[in-house]
Amino acid sequence: MAAGSFSFYPAIGMLMERRTLRPLVPPDAILFFAGDGCGNFQLAGEMALTAPNTIAAADLNSDGRTDLVIGSTWTDPLGSNELHILLSEGDFRFREVGRLSSQARPWIGVIVADVNRRQVRSARLS
């Protein structure tokens, strides 16, 4: 789950992972919830993404919009883990600009921070 300003409105929104392990249920996705500024949230949309399990939200390209870094872990032992980098286009719309794959162990967390104090954000996986 992640929180941030994902739309043109000043209220905070939330993102959650929906991961299903069975057929005939809603597919895996990232769910977007818009806040009203009073503590209430309603579903604002969703984005299909296979096996999401960790989300970090930060302004990655210094444009004032909250972008996303999403880790997905495959349940298939022969599949790869992926890190998706999505830039915000406003109002809960995102464009994927990068994807990294790894055969390493499943990712359990991702954080984004300015680790070298140069106003450039880096992602850290664990």
C-alpha positions in Angstrom: 0.0 0.0 0.0 1.1 3.6 -0.7 -0.3 7.0 -0.1 0.3 10.3 -1.9 -1.2 13.0 -4.0 -2.1 11.1 -7.2 -4.6 13.6 -8.8 -4.9 17.3 -9.5 -6.8 17.6 -6.2 -4.9 18.3 -3.0 -6.5 15.4 -1.1 -4.4 12.3 -0.4 -5.1 9.1 -2.3 -4.2 5.5 -1.6 -2.9 2.6 -3.7 -3.3 -1.1 -2.8 -2.3 -4.3 -4.4 -4.9 -6.9 -5.3 -3.4 -10.3 -5.8 -5.4 -13.3 -6.6 -4.1 -16.9 -6.6 -7.2 -18.5 -8.0 -8.9 -18.4 -11.4 -12.3 -16.9 -11.9 -11.7 -14.1 -9.4 -10.9 -10.5 -10.2 -7.4 -10.4 -11.8 -4.3 -9.0 -10.1 -4.3 -5.2 -10.1 -3.2 -2.0 -8.4 -6.3 -0.3 -7.0 -6.5 3.5 -6.8 -8.6 5.1 -4.1 -9.3 8.9 -4.1 -9.5 10.7 -0.8 -12.1 13.5 -0.1 -9.9 15.2 2.5 -12.1 14.1 5.4 -10.8 10.6 5.8 -13.1 8.9 3.3 -11.9 7.0 0.2 -13.6 5.6 -2.9 -12.3 3.4 -5.7 -11.1 5.7 -8.5 -9.7 3.1 -10.9 -7.4 0.1 -11.3 -4.5 -0.9 -13.4 -3.9 -4.6 -14.3 -0.5 -5.9 -13.2 0.5 -9.5 -12.6 1.5 -10.5 -9.1 2.0 -7.0 -7.5 3.4 -7.2 -4.0 5.1 -4.0 -3.1 4.6 -0.3 -4.0 6.6 2.9 -3.3 5.3 6.4 -4.2 7.6 9.4 -4.8 8.2 12.2 -7.3 10.9 10.4 -9.4 11.4 13.0 -12.1 10.9 16.2 -10.2 7.7 17.3 -12.0 5.7 17.7 -8.8 3.6 14.5 -9.5 3.7 11.4 -7.4 5.2 8.5 -9.4 5.2 4.8 -8.7 7.8 2.0 -8.3 6.0 -1.4 -8.1 7.6 -4.8 -7.5 5.8 -7.9 -8.7 6.8 -11.4 -7.8 5.9 -14.4 -9.9 4.6 -17.5 -8.1 6.1 -19.7 -10.9 9.6 -20.8 -9.8 10.8 -20.3 -13.4 9.3 -16.8 -13.7 11.1 -13.6 -13.0 10.5 -10.8 -10.5 9.9 -7.5 -12.1 10.2 -3.9 -10.9 7.9 -1.5 -12.8 8.7 2.3 -12.9 5.6 4.4 -13.7 5.5 8.1 -14.2 2.3 10.0 -13.3 0.3 11.8 -15.9 -2.2 13.1 -13.2 -5.6 11.9 -12.1 -4.5 8.4 -11.3 -3.1 7.8 -14.8 0.5 6.4 -15.1 2.8 5.5 -18.0 5.3 2.7 -17.6 8.8 4.0 -18.5 10.9 1.2 -17.3 10.9 -2.4 -16.2 13.7 -4.5 -14.6 13.6 -8.2 -14.3 15.5 -10.5 -11.9 15.6 -14.2 -11.3 16.7 -13.5 -7.7 14.6 -14.2 -4.6 11.1 -12.6 -4.4 11.1 -8.9 -3.5 9.3 -8.1 -0.3 9.8 -4.4 -0.2 10.8 -1.3 -2.2 11.6 2.2 -0.9 12.5 5.3 -2.8 14.8 8.0 -1.3 17.4 10.6 -2.1 20.3 8.5 -0.8 23.1 10.6 -2.1 21.6 14.1 -1.4 21.8 15.2 -5.0 18.0 15.6 -5.4 17.9 12.3 -7.3 15.8 9.5 -6.0 16.9 5.9 -6.0 14.9 2.7 -5.4 16.1 0.2 -2.9 14.8 -3.4 -3.0 14.8 -5.9 -0.2 
